[in-house]
């Protein structure tokens, strides 16, 4: 009896495990219950974009729901008559300068938070996190007083510094997470080979931080490009204003030029769309890398 049971048990253990064919709950959901809500959401998302394109390319006075014949008069109007060419240059300067300054300062601060231990490190990290709950409007009065004493009012540099101050806490937290994912043993190996700390960071760590730097830099650029409040408060000269403030000038108390406003919105949106189209892979990789604790 024992000799008959033992081979049977051996055959059961040797037989490959057969997975159960039980269907999960979401496999039983009909496809139309998934596609219909997604289609409705897509329609509500795309209609505003189509409406902007319609007013931007449709001739003035037309009520057609199709932008035909197409015209570029609204773009020519906002670019020349409404000085959007100047606003565009100012926005590019503010966005690129904020990107560079935020990335460099956050890189140094993030490295210190990731690699060094000091007494108030936890308190400092908590202060950085709490600063994200402070709205930008509360910073206007102290920043305005500081810039007034430094004679930086009506200067693009004041907007760059304000945007950098506003972006630094989150950028430092993100970059410190990226640096923690890089093993410190790589730096120690470079130290053994004769590199100092800065050289080891530049040769070993910095190339591995490319996705994180792109994510942080793009986030700083887009925020500086779209931010309205600092440019409105610190810039009074029309030749120094940025695109968000320029869009505001297209609306008056009596009337709104919808064609020019739509064309200006497209001018403001196209650079951001192009930037994200080229860096989307790096952006997703960077944020996912910063979300994993090393």
N, C-alpha and C positions, 0 to 999 in steps of 0.2 A: 504493500500500500504506500509505503513511504517512497519507494523507488518510482512509483507512478506520479506522485504529486510533485516531487522535486523537478523533473524535467518540464512539467507543465509550468511551474513558476519561472523556470529559466527561460522558457519560450515567451512567457508574458513580459519578462523584463527585457528580453532581447528585441522584442517587437518594437518598431518605431512608434513614438507617441502620435496618435491621430488627433489633430486639433478639432475641437468642436465646431460645428457649423452653425452655431447659434448666431443669429443676426442681431446686430446692435440696434438700439432704438432709432438712431438717426438714419440707418440704412432703410428703414421702413417708411420714412417720410417721402411722400410723392415729390417728384422733381418740381412740379409747378408751385408747390408751397415754398420752395427756395427761390426759384427764378422770378416769380411775380413780385415779392417784396424788393428783391434786388433791382428789378427793372423799374419799379416805381421810384426807388431811391435814386437810381441813375437819371431818370427823367427830371426829377426835382433838382438834381445837381447840375445837369447840363443846360437846362432852360435859361438860368441867369447868364451863362457864358454865351449862349446863342443870342440872347437879347442884347448883350454888349456888342457882339460882332454885328448885329443887325443895325444898331444905331450908329456904329462907327463907320460902316461901309455904305449905308443907305444915303441917298441924296437928301439934303435938307428939305423939309416939307413933305416928303413921301410918307405914305401910310402903309406901304406894302410890307407883307410879312416875309418877303424874300429880298435880300439885299442885291437887287438887280434893276438897273445897271449899277455896278459898283463904282464908288468914287473915293478918292483919297483926299478930298478937300478938307475933311475934318482933321486929318493928321497934319496936313500942311498948315492949317490954322493954329493948332496947338503948338506945333514945333517952332513956328516963326512968330506969329502974332502974340501968342501967349507965353513965349520964352521957355518952352519946354526943353529946348536944346540946352539952355543954361541950367535948368533944374536937373536935367539928366546928368550933366557933367558934375554938378555938385553932389548928387546922390551917389555917383560912382566913387567920387573922392571920399565921401563920408563912409561908404560901405567898405571900401578896400582898406582905408586907414584903420577903421574899427576892427576889421578882420585881423590885420597884422598885429596891431597893438594888443588886442585881446588874446590872441594865440600866444604871443611871446610871453606876456606877463602870466597868463594862466599856466603855461608850460613850466615856468620857473616855480610858481607857487604850488602847482600840482606835484612836481617832483619832490619839493620839500615835504608836502603832506604824506606822500607815499613812502619816502625813504628815510625820513628823520623822525625821531621821537623827542618831544619836548613837553613841558608840563601842561601848557594850556592847549594842547592839540585837540582834545575832545571839545573843550569850550569853544575853540576857534571854529571847528567843523560845525558845531551847533549854531554858532553865530552866522556862518555862511548859509546854512539851511534856512534859518529864520529870516534872513535878509530877502529870500525869495518871496516872502509874504508881504513885503513892503511895496505898495504901488509906486509907479514912477512919479505920480503927481506929488507925493510927499517929498521928493528930492528936489523939486523945482526951486523952492525958496532958498535952501542952503547953497545949492549949486549956483543959483543966480548971484547970490552975494559973493561967493568965492570968485566967480568969473568976472564980476564987476570990479573987484579989487585987483584982479590980475589983468584988467583991461582986455578981456577976451570976449566981451559981449559983441554980437554981430560978427562973429568969426566962426568959420567952419571947424576950427580946432576945438571950440567949446562943445560943439555937438559930438565930435569924435570922443572927447574925454568923457562926456556924460554917458554916451552909449557904452563905452568901455567899462566905466564904473558899474553900470547896470548889468552888464553881461558877465563880469568877472566871477562872481560867486558860483554860478552854475557851471561856468567853463572850468574853473579850478577843481570842482568836485568831479566833473566828468573825466578830466585828464588824469587826476590822481587815481581814478579807477582803472584807466587804461594802463598807467605805469605799474600798478600793482599786478597786472596780468603778465608783466615781463619778469621772468625770474631774475632775482638779484644775483644769482650765481653767474649769469652772463657778464655782468659788470665786474664781479670779483675776478673772473678769468682775465678780463682786460686789464685789471689792476696788476695782476701777477705778471702780465706781459709788458708792463712798464707804462701803461696809460694812467694819467691822473683822472680824477672824477669827471671833469668836464669832457676830456677826450673820450673816455669810456661811454659817457652819455651820448656824445655826438656820433660815435662810430657804431655802438651796439644798440642802444635804446631808441634813439631818434628814428632810425629807419623802420622800426617795428611799430611806431606810433602813427604812421601815416594815415590809416583809416580814422583813428581818433582825432587827429589834427584836422582832417578834412571835415569831419562831422561838426566839431566845435567851431571851426572857422566859417563853415557855411551857415550855421545857426546864427552866429554873430553878424554875418553879412546881411542875411535876410531880415533880421530884426532891425538893424540900422537902416536898411533900405526902406522898410515899411513904416518906421516909427515917425509919428506925427508930432508928438507933444514937445519934445526937446527942440526940434527945428523951429516950431512955431514960437516958442518962448525966447530962444536965444538968438534968433536971426530976424532982424527987422528990415534989412536991405533986400529988395527984391532980387538983386543979382546974386545973393548968397542963399536963397531958399532952395529947398529940395522938392522932389516930385510930390510927396504927400501934401505939402503945403501948397504947391502949385495946383493940385487937384481941388483943393479947397477954394482957390480963387476963381474957379470956373462956376461956382455956385454963389448967387447973390440973393438978396431978400426978395427981389422982384421977379426974377426969371432964372432958369437954368438951361444952359446950352447942352442938351442931351447928347448931340452928336460929338461935340468937342469933349465932353466929360467921358463918353465911352472911348473915344480915341486916346485920351490921356490915360484912362485905366489900362488899355492894352499896352501902351508905351511903358507903363509902370510894371505890368505883369510879365511881359515877354522876357526881360533879362533874368528874372527869378526862375521862370520855367526852364529857360535854357541852362542855367546853372545846375538845377536839380536834375535835368535830363542827363547831364554828363557825369554827375557825381553820385547818382542814386545808389550804385553798387557800393561805393566806398562809404556812403552815408549809413546804409543799413548795416554794413559790416562794423563800422565804428561804434554805433550805438549798441549793437548786440555785444560787442567786445567789452564795452564799458559797463554793461549790465551784469557781467559774470564776475564773481569774486575769485581772484586768483589764489 
